[in-house]
Amino acid sequence: MEEIIIEIDDEGAVEVKTKGFKGKGCLTASKWLEEQLGTTLETKRTSEYYAEETKEHVKINRGDGN
């Protein structure tokens, strides 16, 4: 399951974490939130970021030779 986790410490610093996303999908999912929160001070990429995104390819044979 894909999740965006938001943690706010006692001083008001906000940390946004993504979980369950593969590849760059985490960046797309959290971008809007990071833009609303302000300046990003640090980015850490997990092993999920470097995992291949699953892509589905479908080939359809219409049965008429095309």
C-alpha positions in Angstrom: 0.0 0.0 0.0 1.3 3.5 -0.9 1.4 6.0 1.9 2.6 9.6 2.6 3.6 10.0 6.2 3.9 13.5 7.7 5.8 14.0 10.9 6.0 17.4 12.8 8.5 17.8 15.6 8.2 20.0 18.7 10.0 22.9 16.9 7.6 22.7 14.0 9.9 21.1 11.5 8.0 18.9 9.1 9.3 15.6 7.6 7.5 14.0 4.7 8.1 10.3 4.0 6.7 8.1 1.3 6.2 4.4 1.7 5.3 1.7 -0.9 6.1 3.7 -4.0 8.6 2.3 -6.5 10.9 4.4 -8.5 10.2 8.1 -9.0 6.5 7.7 -8.1 7.3 8.8 -4.6 8.6 12.2 -5.9 5.4 12.7 -7.9 3.2 11.8 -5.0 4.8 14.1 -2.5 5.7 17.0 -4.7 2.5 19.0 -4.2 2.8 18.6 -0.4 6.4 19.7 -0.3 5.6 22.8 -2.4 2.9 23.8 0.0 5.1 23.3 3.1 8.0 25.4 1.9 11.7 24.9 1.2 13.1 21.4 1.2 16.2 21.2 3.3 17.2 17.6 2.7 16.1 14.7 0.5 16.9 11.1 1.3 16.2 8.3 -1.2 15.4 4.8 0.1 15.9 1.5 -1.7 12.3 1.8 -3.0 13.3 4.8 -5.0 15.9 2.7 -6.8 13.5 -0.2 -7.4 12.1 -0.6 -10.9 8.7 0.8 -11.4 6.2 -1.9 -12.5 4.9 -1.1 -16.0 2.3 -3.1 -17.8 2.4 -3.7 -21.5 -0.5 -5.3 -23.2 -0.5 -6.6 -26.8 -3.8 -7.3 -28.3 -4.3 -9.6 -31.3 -7.6 -8.7 -33.0 -7.7 -12.0 -34.9 -8.1 -10.4 -38.3 -4.4 -10.4 -39.2 -3.8 -6.8 -38.0 
